[in-house]
Amino acid sequence: MSGIEQLVERLEKSIEETLLKMDALQQTNEQLEQALQLAHEKLQAQTQISTAWEDKFEALKMANTMLGSDNNKRETKLKINTLIREIDYCISELSE
Protein backbone atom coordinates (compact mmCIF):
# COMPACT_ATOMS: atom_id res chain seq x y z
CA MET A 1 0.00 0.00 0.00
CA SER A 2 2.86 2.38 0.63
CA GLY A 3 3.66 2.33 -3.08
CA ILE A 4 0.14 3.44 -3.95
CA GLU A 5 0.21 6.11 -1.23
CA GLN A 6 3.48 7.49 -2.58
CA LEU A 7 2.06 7.48 -6.07
CA VAL A 8 -1.04 9.35 -4.89
CA GLU A 9 1.09 11.88 -2.99
CA ARG A 10 3.27 12.50 -6.05
CA LEU A 11 0.16 12.85 -8.17
CA GLU A 12 -1.38 15.33 -5.72
CA LYS A 13 1.85 17.32 -5.60
CA SER A 14 2.03 17.33 -9.38
CA ILE A 15 -1.59 18.51 -9.62
CA GLU A 16 -0.93 21.32 -7.10
CA GLU A 17 2.14 22.46 -9.05
CA THR A 18 0.17 22.37 -12.27
CA LEU A 19 -2.65 24.41 -10.73
CA LEU A 20 -0.15 26.99 -9.42
CA LYS A 21 1.45 27.24 -12.85
CA MET A 22 -1.98 27.59 -14.43
CA ASP A 23 -2.88 30.44 -12.05
CA ALA A 24 0.40 32.19 -12.82
CA LEU A 25 -0.19 31.80 -16.55
CA GLN A 26 -3.74 33.15 -16.22
CA GLN A 27 -2.45 36.23 -14.39
CA THR A 28 0.24 36.76 -17.01
CA ASN A 29 -2.38 36.37 -19.73
CA GLU A 30 -4.61 38.99 -18.10
CA GLN A 31 -1.69 41.40 -17.80
CA LEU A 32 -0.80 40.88 -21.45
CA GLU A 33 -4.41 41.42 -22.51
CA GLN A 34 -4.51 44.69 -20.55
CA ALA A 35 -1.23 45.82 -22.12
CA LEU A 36 -2.56 44.93 -25.56
CA GLN A 37 -5.76 46.87 -24.94
CA LEU A 38 -3.77 49.89 -23.78
CA ALA A 39 -1.53 49.71 -26.85
CA HIS A 40 -4.59 49.45 -29.08
CA GLU A 41 -6.13 52.54 -27.47
CA LYS A 42 -2.88 54.48 -27.89
CA LEU A 43 -2.71 53.44 -31.53
CA GLN A 44 -6.27 54.65 -32.14
CA ALA A 45 -5.49 57.98 -30.48
CA GLN A 46 -2.35 58.41 -32.56
CA THR A 47 -4.26 57.52 -35.73
CA GLN A 48 -6.87 60.17 -34.96
CA ILE A 49 -4.16 62.75 -34.31
CA SER A 50 -2.41 61.82 -37.54
CA THR A 51 -5.64 62.12 -39.52
CA ALA A 52 -6.35 65.53 -38.00
CA TRP A 53 -2.88 66.77 -38.94
CA GLU A 54 -3.27 65.42 -42.48
CA ASP A 55 -6.56 67.30 -42.83
CA LYS A 56 -4.95 70.49 -41.53
CA PHE A 57 -2.07 70.06 -43.95
CA GLU A 58 -4.43 69.67 -46.91
CA ALA A 59 -6.36 72.77 -45.84
CA LEU A 60 -3.11 74.71 -45.51
CA LYS A 61 -1.96 73.61 -48.96
CA MET A 62 -5.25 74.77 -50.46
CA ALA A 63 -5.12 78.09 -48.60
CA ASN A 64 -1.56 78.71 -49.79
CA THR A 65 -2.59 78.05 -53.38
CA MET A 66 -5.54 80.40 -53.08
CA LEU A 67 -3.25 83.09 -51.74
CA GLY A 68 -1.18 82.98 -54.87
CA SER A 69 1.28 80.19 -54.28
CA ASP A 70 2.04 78.17 -57.40
CA ASN A 71 2.54 74.97 -55.44
CA ASN A 72 -0.38 72.53 -55.64
CA LYS A 73 -2.36 74.86 -57.93
CA ARG A 74 -3.71 72.01 -60.06
CA GLU A 75 -4.79 70.10 -56.98
CA THR A 76 -6.65 73.11 -55.61
CA LYS A 77 -8.40 73.74 -58.94
CA LEU A 78 -9.57 70.13 -59.01
CA LYS A 79 -10.85 70.41 -55.45
CA ILE A 80 -12.71 73.64 -56.26
CA ASN A 81 -14.24 72.05 -59.37
CA THR A 82 -15.37 69.09 -57.30
CA LEU A 83 -16.96 71.40 -54.74
CA ILE A 84 -18.72 73.36 -57.51
CA ARG A 85 -20.12 70.12 -58.97
CA GLU A 86 -21.37 69.09 -55.53
CA ILE A 87 -23.04 72.49 -55.03
CA ASP A 88 -24.63 72.30 -58.48
CA TYR A 89 -25.96 68.84 -57.69
CA CYS A 90 -27.41 70.03 -54.39
CA ILE A 91 -29.07 73.00 -56.10
CA SER A 92 -30.58 70.74 -58.76
CA GLU A 93 -31.89 68.38 -56.07
CA LEU A 94 -33.44 71.28 -54.16
CA SER A 95 -35.03 72.63 -57.36
CA GLU A 96 -36.97 69.43 -57.99
Backbone torsions as a table, in degrees:
resi	resn	phi	psi	omega
1	MET	NA	-28.1	-177.3
2	SER	-64.5	-30.6	177.7
3	GLY	-65.2	-41.1	179.2
4	ILE	-69.1	-39.6	179.2
5	GLU	-63.3	-42.4	178.5
6	GLN	-64.4	-40.4	178.5
7	LEU	-63.1	-42.6	178.9
8	VAL	-65.4	-41.5	178.9
9	GLU	-62.9	-44.8	177.9
10	ARG	-62.8	-39.4	178.7
11	LEU	-64.8	-43.9	178.2
12	GLU	-62.3	-43.0	179.8
13	LYS	-63.6	-41.7	179.1
14	SER	-64.3	-40.5	178.5
15	ILE	-65.1	-42.2	178.5
16	GLU	-61.9	-44.8	179.0
17	GLU	-62.2	-40.7	179.3
18	THR	-64.9	-41.4	178.6
19	LEU	-64.8	-40.3	177.9
20	LEU	-63.9	-43.1	178.0
21	LYS	-63.5	-38.9	179.5
22	MET	-64.3	-42.6	177.5
23	ASP	-61.8	-43.9	179.4
24	ALA	-62.5	-41.5	179.1
25	LEU	-66.3	-37.2	177.6
26	GLN	-65.1	-41.1	178.2
27	GLN	-64.9	-42.8	177.7
28	THR	-62.3	-41.6	179.0
29	ASN	-61.9	-42.9	178.5
30	GLU	-63.4	-41.8	178.5
31	GLN	-63.2	-41.7	179.6
32	LEU	-66.8	-38.1	177.2
33	GLU	-64.3	-39.9	177.9
34	GLN	-65.3	-41.9	179.1
35	ALA	-64.9	-39.5	178.1
36	LEU	-64.7	-42.3	178.6
37	GLN	-62.4	-43.3	179.0
38	LEU	-62.7	-43.4	178.6
39	ALA	-64.2	-37.9	178.4
40	HIS	-64.4	-42.9	179.0
41	GLU	-64.3	-41.0	178.1
42	LYS	-63.7	-40.5	179.3
43	LEU	-63.0	-42.6	178.3
44	GLN	-62.5	-42.6	179.4
45	ALA	-63.2	-43.6	179.6
46	GLN	-65.7	-36.5	178.1
47	THR	-64.6	-41.8	178.3
48	GLN	-64.4	-41.7	178.5
49	ILE	-63.7	-43.5	179.9
50	SER	-61.8	-43.2	178.9
51	THR	-63.1	-41.6	178.7
52	ALA	-61.9	-42.6	179.6
53	TRP	-67.6	-36.1	177.1
54	GLU	-63.7	-42.3	178.1
55	ASP	-62.6	-43.2	178.8
56	LYS	-63.3	-39.1	179.5
57	PHE	-63.7	-43.4	178.9
58	GLU	-63.3	-41.2	178.8
59	ALA	-65.0	-39.2	179.0
60	LEU	-66.1	-41.0	177.6
61	LYS	-61.0	-43.2	-179.6
62	MET	-65.9	-41.8	179.6
63	ALA	-63.7	-41.3	178.3
64	ASN	-62.3	-40.2	179.5
65	THR	-66.1	-40.7	179.9
66	MET	-67.6	-25.2	179.9
67	LEU	-84.0	0.5	175.2
68	GLY	115.7	-1.4	178.7
69	SER	-71.6	139.2	-179.9
70	ASP	-81.5	-16.3	179.2
71	ASN	-68.3	135.3	175.0
72	ASN	62.8	24.8	-178.1
73	LYS	-63.9	-43.9	-179.3
74	ARG	-61.6	-43.7	-179.6
75	GLU	-60.8	-42.4	-179.6
76	THR	-66.8	-40.9	178.3
77	LYS	-62.0	-41.5	178.2
78	LEU	-63.3	-41.4	179.2
79	LYS	-64.3	-42.4	178.8
80	ILE	-63.7	-43.2	178.4
81	ASN	-61.8	-39.3	177.4
82	THR	-63.6	-43.5	179.0
83	LEU	-63.8	-39.7	178.7
84	ILE	-63.7	-42.3	178.0
85	ARG	-62.0	-41.4	178.9
86	GLU	-64.0	-41.0	178.1
87	ILE	-64.5	-44.9	178.1
88	ASP	-59.5	-41.0	179.0
89	TYR	-64.0	-43.0	-179.7
90	CYS	-63.3	-41.8	179.8
91	ILE	-63.8	-42.0	-179.9
92	SER	-66.2	-36.7	177.8
93	GLU	-67.0	-38.7	179.7
94	LEU	-71.4	-28.5	-179.3
95	SER	-70.9	-26.5	-176.2
96	GLU	-76.3	NA	NA
